[in-house]
Amino acid sequence: MLEEFFVVPAAAERLRSCLFGAHLDGFSSSLRALGHTRLTIRAKLCSIARLGDWMTKERLDVIDLDEHHVEDFLVVERRRGRRRRGAGVTLLHLLSHLRSAGVVPTPPPVVRNDSLGTAVLARYEEHLRNERGLAASTITRYRGFVSEFVDERLDRPRAQASALRAEEVRAFLLKRVPRMPPKCAQLMAGALRSFLRFLFVRGETRGDLALAIPMVRQERFVNMPRHLPAEDVERLLAACDLSSMTGRRDYALLLLLARLGLRAGEIMALQLEDVRWRGGEIVVRGKGQVHDRLPLLPDVGEALAIYIQKDRPACPSRHVFICRKAPHRGFSHPSSVTTIVMRALERAGLAPPTRGAHLLRHSLATTMVRRGASFTEIGQVLRHRSPSTTEIYAKVDLAALADVARPWPGAGGAQ
């Protein structure tokens, strides 16, 4: 395997003689499966060879490799003026590969602090994951708010959840909410309400302290939904370069946003088996692990088929949309989808006030309203759980609003 990446056979032989030589065939094979080029693989192997030489001088064996030794080696390299980009990622990848193969022992899990707060947080996270079915990003967001409350109220000597009082909950909120934007304050209140209700259901508090959290004032329907006119959406799609691999990928992705109203996270989570070609439908992995089905529109299906057949890199990942550059894998965060939308807007010469992926979802709903779709139909397409969520789009139907508008009194009684 190593001989495939070196023109001179002696270079491969030198690599085989280094400390990690016996494991480099399997590691280089995994790198090739991730889509790395021969030049990149060769550079990574050379970094590993230098690590092996350093460990040999330090009288360390393969089994001794861990994160601390990787960092020590990188410090030495920097002192010598060798700042090879990506060397740290390569060596940590090697460490993960060796641990998966059982060559290097996996370190025991870190013993967590056995305080009451830590134990309660662990049980709460398990509840959100297994019983509520929340996404990892939502759990992380909830934990950020709840851990602050736990640190202040439960992580202290002789603290007991049963001793919590409504006054403490309100004091915690009132100290923070005035300094927060309304949206952030709503999220904090919702996270604490969820946590306190969990404690009550589990019998850890005497009463339901979630009732002590007041509703944070929410100005609904103050602003118009930010959207693009239908002609600008078409202009955005037309700006994709269909002669390039990246352009065809972006075109298929933007069509899913613009025609079906998918969210950025739903684009990221889309799997190959979710596109049901024979049934003409697409399965959307939505919020709360809910799976919905939408029709696979002809132009969307055609764009997806072209991308998957011609441009999608061959890789073990089952995600539909794959990073163009190696390592070939699915997007790691919804922000990748947002970045694609922002670049498409720049190419099309559009500068709306907001530039996120949700802009196209709002644009689809607005276009449907103006073409006579009912709010029930819009809610079904956007997969809203509550009709009240769809009500925001009532404001964009200016013709219907003009019919119900009352005359405004003017000076001298003029209307």
TACOR-V960927 format. One line per field, one symbol per residue. ss: DSSP state (~ for helix, > for strand, _ for the rest). psi: psi as a letter, one per 20 degrees, with the letter a starting at -180 (. if undefined). burial: I if it has 24 or more other ideal C-beta (glycine too) atoms within 12 Angstrom, else O. Layout:
BEGIN
ss=???
psi=???
burial=???
END
This chain:
BEGIN
ss=_~~~~___~~~~~~~~____~~~~~~~~~~~~~____~~~~~~~~~~~~~~~~~~~~____~~~__~~~~~~~~~~~~~_______~~~~~~~~~~~~~~_______________~~~~~~~~~~~~~~~~____~~~~~~~~~~~~~~~~~~_______~~~__~~~~~~~~~~~~____~~~~~~~~~~~~~~~~~~~~_______~~~~_________________~~~~~~~~~______~~~~~~~~~~~~~~~~___~~~~~~_>~~~>>____>>>>>_~~~_>>>>>__~~~~~~~~~~~~~~_______>__>_______>____~~~~~~~~~~~~~~_________~~~~~~~~~~~~~____~~~~~~~~____~~~~~~~~~~_~~~~~~~______~~~__
psi=ghhiiphohhghhhghirhjhijhghghghghhijqrggggghghhhhghgggghghjlqrgiipahghgggghggghhjjnmppjgggghhggggghhhijgpqpqqqpoqpkrggggggghgghghghhhkqqhhggggghgghhggghhhhmqpkqphiiqqhhhghggghhhghjqqgghhgggggghggghhghghjjiqhrnihiioqppponqkgqqpprqqhhhghhghiipniiqghhhghggghhhghhikqrghhghipqhiionghikrpppnaqkkpprpqqnqghgggggggghhhhpqprhqjqgpqphqqporrpiqhhhgggggghhhghikqmrhqjrhighghgggghggijjqrhggghggilphphhhihhihhimhghhhhipqqppapjjq.
burial=OIOOIIOOOOOIOOIIOIIIIOIIIOIIOIIIOIIIOOOIIIIIIIIIIIIIOIIOOOOOOIOIIIOOIIOOIIOOIOOOOOOOOOIIOIIIIIIOIIOOOOOIOOOOOOOOOOOIIOOIIOIIIOIIOOOOOIIOOIIOOIIOIIIOIIOOIIOOOOOOIOOIOOOIIOOIIOOOIOOOOOOOIIIIIIIIIIIIIIIOOOOIIOOOIIOIIOOIOOOOOOOOIOIIOOOIIOOIIOOIOOOOOIIIIIIIIIIIIIIIIIIIIIIIIIOIOIIOOOOOOIIIIIIOOOOIOIOIOOOIIOIIOOIIOOIIIOIOIOIIIIIIOIIIIIIOOIOIIIIIIIIIIOIIOIOIOOIIIIIIIIIIIIIIIOOOOOIOOIIOIIIIOOOOOIOIIIIIIOOOOOOOOOOOOOOOOOO
END
